[in-house]
Amino acid sequence: MIKQYRLTLLSATAITLLSLLPMPEVPSLADTPLFDKWVHFVMYGWLSVVMRCEQMHMHKRSMAPYKGMLNSLIIPTLLGGVLELCQSYLTTCRSGDWWDLLADAIGACLGTILGIAIYYIRYKRRSAH
């Protein structure tokens, strides 16, 4: 499983580290409205895209487009929830935020849809030729 989902595991590890380690303040970015929410949206969207593409690539013959879709929605959202709780209760340098979790979930939803589209554009079109 580790070999099959290398990029997913690497992305999840990077998100975990970025979420729990202290980050330096960047004054110019800190003033951008909802910057933190956009970061969460992109990180978890990326994780879902990667997860969905790897799932569909590994199971291309036996997998209908909707099969396994919940995995790429639920797993990133659960990871986001667990990390928000860890930020709240286990770190002194970060704080958990329910709005961040919402941004994580929205990113995971759109990432799953984008992952399906990328798979079909890249792999199905290639196999048709």
GIMOVEN-V130504 format. One record per residue. D_FIRST is the distance of its C-alpha to the first C-alpha in Angstrom with 2 decimals. Layout:
d_first=D_FIRST
d_first=D_FIRST
//
This chain:
d_first=0.00
d_first=3.80
d_first=5.42
d_first=5.07
d_first=6.19
d_first=8.37
d_first=11.50
d_first=10.70
d_first=9.95
d_first=12.95
d_first=15.03
d_first=14.53
d_first=15.45
d_first=18.40
d_first=19.57
d_first=19.53
d_first=21.56
d_first=23.88
d_first=24.49
d_first=25.40
d_first=27.16
d_first=30.78
d_first=31.42
d_first=34.77
d_first=37.00
d_first=37.61
d_first=41.02
d_first=41.05
d_first=37.72
d_first=38.57
d_first=41.50
d_first=39.47
d_first=39.47
d_first=36.14
d_first=34.37
d_first=31.96
d_first=31.09
d_first=30.41
d_first=28.07
d_first=26.09
d_first=26.23
d_first=24.92
d_first=22.11
d_first=20.65
d_first=21.52
d_first=19.58
d_first=16.46
d_first=16.86
d_first=17.63
d_first=14.58
d_first=12.29
d_first=14.41
d_first=14.58
d_first=10.90
d_first=10.71
d_first=13.84
d_first=13.10
d_first=10.11
d_first=12.37
d_first=15.69
d_first=17.64
d_first=16.96
d_first=16.71
d_first=19.99
d_first=20.35
d_first=20.70
d_first=17.85
d_first=15.11
d_first=17.60
d_first=18.11
d_first=14.60
d_first=15.47
d_first=18.86
d_first=18.39
d_first=15.49
d_first=17.25
d_first=20.56
d_first=19.64
d_first=18.39
d_first=21.76
d_first=23.68
d_first=22.31
d_first=23.02
d_first=26.47
d_first=27.23
d_first=26.16
d_first=28.41
d_first=31.22
d_first=31.15
d_first=29.47
d_first=30.70
d_first=34.24
d_first=33.57
d_first=31.85
d_first=32.69
d_first=30.78
d_first=31.95
d_first=31.52
d_first=32.24
d_first=29.24
d_first=27.07
d_first=28.81
d_first=28.13
d_first=24.39
d_first=24.44
d_first=26.53
d_first=24.30
d_first=21.23
d_first=23.38
d_first=24.64
d_first=21.36
d_first=19.86
d_first=22.97
d_first=22.88
d_first=19.27
d_first=20.44
d_first=23.54
d_first=21.87
d_first=19.62
d_first=22.77
d_first=24.91
d_first=22.70
d_first=20.96
d_first=23.32
d_first=26.39
d_first=25.23
d_first=24.64
d_first=28.07
d_first=29.83
//
